[in-house]
């Protein structure tokens, strides 16, 4: 598993890509990726962030494949 810093960096990169290159997709993200939780222990760990990254990658890949077909 990747270290936390690299997972966060990838999340930032992919959300930036979605925001700048696919704004029609960016608005469908459930939360604002630029916000940080206010709680001291929000229950977000490396596994949770890795799963979130996987879902972002899948969302982007699906969108790119679907867009090419149209």
Wavefront OBJ file of the C-alpha trace (Angstrom):
o trace
v 0.000 0.000 0.000
v 1.222 3.483 -0.779
v 2.134 5.858 1.994
v -0.425 8.432 3.045
v 1.386 11.393 1.514
v 1.516 9.828 -1.958
v -2.172 8.848 -1.778
v -3.113 12.407 -0.858
v -0.939 13.744 -3.670
v -2.649 11.463 -6.198
v -6.088 12.495 -4.935
v -5.130 16.131 -5.372
v -3.801 15.506 -8.886
v -6.807 13.537 -10.087
v -9.349 15.969 -8.629
v -7.457 18.844 -10.242
v -7.532 16.997 -13.565
v -11.253 16.376 -13.216
v -11.891 19.997 -12.251
v -9.890 21.515 -15.108
v -10.391 19.022 -17.939
v -13.806 17.558 -17.120
v -15.858 20.216 -15.286
v -19.038 18.379 -16.264
v -17.821 15.450 -14.149
v -16.393 17.517 -11.295
v -19.802 18.756 -10.208
v -20.863 15.154 -9.542
v -18.270 14.569 -6.852
v -20.164 14.082 -3.603
v -17.989 16.389 -1.561
v -15.617 19.213 -2.134
v -12.157 17.652 -2.334
v -10.558 20.877 -1.153
v -12.168 20.873 2.290
v -10.604 19.357 5.374
v -12.569 17.747 8.189
v -12.933 19.909 11.286
v -13.024 17.005 13.748
v -9.844 15.919 15.506
v -10.418 12.267 14.564
v -12.664 12.147 11.504
v -12.156 8.399 10.939
v -10.299 8.805 7.680
v -7.307 6.536 7.390
v -4.942 5.415 4.654
v -7.253 2.586 3.588
v -10.237 4.946 3.259
v -8.233 7.424 1.206
v -6.866 4.643 -1.007
v -10.401 3.421 -1.684
v -11.487 6.986 -2.459
v -8.580 7.315 -4.894
v -9.607 4.061 -6.595
v -13.158 5.351 -6.964
v -11.929 8.631 -8.476
v -9.745 6.757 -10.957
v -12.658 4.500 -11.891
v -14.999 7.443 -12.307
v -12.537 9.257 -14.552
v -11.754 6.156 -16.611
v -15.437 5.388 -17.127
v -16.132 8.979 -18.138
v -13.266 8.999 -20.649
v -14.378 5.693 -22.190
v -18.017 6.768 -22.385
v -17.125 10.153 -23.823
v -15.051 8.567 -26.612
v -18.018 6.466 -27.721
v -20.277 9.496 -28.178
l 1 2 3 4 5 6 7 8 9 10 11 12 13 14 15 16 17 18 19 20 21 22 23 24 25 26 27 28 29 30 31 32 33 34 35 36 37 38 39 40 41 42 43 44 45 46 47 48 49 50 51 52 53 54 55 56 57 58 59 60 61 62 63 64 65 66 67 68 69 70
